[in-house]
Amino acid sequence: MAILEVLKFPDPRLRKKCKAVDSVTPELQTLATDMLETMYSFRGIGLAAAQIDRQVRLIVLDTRRPEGDDKDAQDELGGETELERAVTQPLRLFNPVIKKKEGKISYNEGCLSVPTYFEMVERAKYIEVEALDENGETIALKTDGLLSICIQHEIDHLDGKLFIDRLSPIKSQRVKAKIKKFGYPKPEDQDDEITETEEAADTQHRL
């Protein structure tokens, strides 16, 4: 397993669209495992291949409460739903496609490619997804809650989109300009930044 570099906005490589895989090869299985390890190391709950500069349609997710974490990302949405509990995680999804969307839900999203920034984003509440699993088998998922949000967020990455693109034009431009002007905290300062943000936010989980 390896910890991979996560690209950060405004890196232009994040805007590349990812291509579907023809089959799930051993190399891609290893990539998915490395992506999960990377995601866990940064306290994320989702990661797309585009974020580590691989243009393949692959996302990994695990929205369960991290062991030892004193905050539950599910709390903001009223807890884990019955549909979420029915899905075994972590997930390694190749060529994920959303087949159905219903309802609307807003959530305070963050992103490993936009560290320390959080904004309310509206997405579909319920989704049905088809994908290939780590064994190359076709699977279908029905979910809502945080897992639904996370899957939609990660699929956006595969299409070259970031959560800040889904804000109002004025808010989106304001956030992007602030990042371009001030950048992000240095690695050694990020723990302090996270602690300060946690005091004001309901969740500190990055998708």
DAMOWO-V678408 format. One record per helix or strand. SS is the DSSP state (H for helix, E for strand). FROM is the first residue (numbers start at 1). TO is the last residue. Records with the same first field share a line. If there is no record, write none. Layout:
SS: FROM-TO + FROM-TO
//
This chain:
H: 12-15 + 26-41 + 49-52 + 75-77 + 82-85 + 145-158 + 163-166 + 169-182 + 187-200
E: 19-19 + 44-44 + 46-48 + 56-56 + 58-61 + 91-102 + 105-109 + 119-123 + 126-132 + 138-143 + 206-206
//
